[in-house]
Amino acid sequence: MQRAIFSFLSGALFGVGLLVSGMVDTTKVQGWLDVFGDWDPTLAFVMGGAIIPMAVAWRIAKRRETAILGTPIPFKSELRVDRDLVLGSLLFGAGWGLAGLCPGPALASLGFGGAGGLVFLLAMMAGMFATPAIRTRIERLAETT
Amino acid sequence: MEQDWIWGLVGGLMIGSAGALYLLVNGRVMGASGILGGLVDRTGWSTAAERLAFILGLIAIPPLIVPLYEVVDTHITGNMAVIVAAGLLVGIGTRLANGCTSGHGVCGISRLSLRGLVATVFYLLGGGLALVLFRHVLGVV
């Protein structure tokens, strides 16, 4: 129960931060990505602002073995920089640029984002559902070439 | 607007604080695509309650402060084909790459993770290229 309460609080603060920062506004996100348009630097301030408390948290976490509720502090991923990381990030970026929404803001704006926001979320979940099968296909394709 | 960057910074600090809380109290990396994706593809069902609670907070609380603003408009395109294509790309891409702007960007870069940094470079590149092609060349978005 405690885990769920703090999880809820994290999600709530994350969502309010996304709203306050303007990141639920797709034109601000596209304005940052579109370097040939009317360039909007807001996203850099959001990223910079978010990294500060997070970097402090990682420093604190380094000195502990477990989090407050007893779970081990997550290790740095042992996965390397690989094909799926690069390919996946390119695809994600393309979708992010097209609609101006990434997963966090898509959830945070669900309550006021209208039909377009809901359709985006459903399409995103469909993509997530299909990914294990797509991953297998990519692997097979890479093996044969 | 001129003060947009200040609100960006304030909101950013809140986002980072949410990630810090999730890490130090729950012992988890705050990544929106991972939290949701694990529920969608069933790989995270053993921690379903925690994931659902996070998503509930993320969906239910922001609308409560929307009335403080005169207007909150996501300005999302009315072109449903673009919305569906973009949603599919974001869903597939974030799961293939194992993270999005929050997991790789905020949580990864802040611990100097090479994977987080590389992912961020490539999703920014993907976004920039998509806008060059679909906005400036084809004029679709």
Interface residues (C-beta under 8 A of the other chain):
Chain A: R3 A4 I5 F6 S7 F8 L9 S10 G11 A12 L13 F14 G15 V16 G17 L18 L19 V20 S21 G22 M23 V24 D25 T26 T27 K28 Q30 L33 D34 V35 F36 G37 D40 P41 T42 L43 A44 F45 V46 M47 G48 G49 A50 I51 I52 P53 M54 A55 V56 A57 W58 I60 A61 T66 A67 I68 L69 G70 T71 P72 I73 P74 K76 S77 L79 R80 V81 D84 L85 V86 L87 G88 S89 L90 L91 F92 G93 A94 G95 W96 G97 L98 A99 G100 L101 C102 P103 G104 P105 A106 L107 A108 S109 L110 G111 F112 G113 G114 G116 G117 V119 F120 L121 L122 A123 M124 M125 A126 G127 M128 F129 A130 T131 P132 I134 R135 I138
Chain B: D4 W5 I6 W7 G8 L9 V10 G11 G12 L13 M14 I15 G16 S17 A18 G19 A20 L21 Y22 L23 L24 V25 N26 G27 R28 V29 M30 A32 S33 L36 G37 V40 D41 A49 E50 R51 L52 A53 F54 I55 L56 G57 L58 I59 A60 I61 P62 P63 I65 V66 V72 D73 T74 H75 I76 T77 G78 M80 V82 I83 V84 A85 A86 G87 L88 L89 V90 G91 I92 G93 T94 R95 L96 A97 N98 C100 T101 S102 H104 G105 V106 C107 I109 S110 R111 S113 L114 R115 V118 A119 T120 V121 F122 Y123 L124 L125 G126 G127 G128 L129 A130 L131 V132 F134 R135 H136 V141
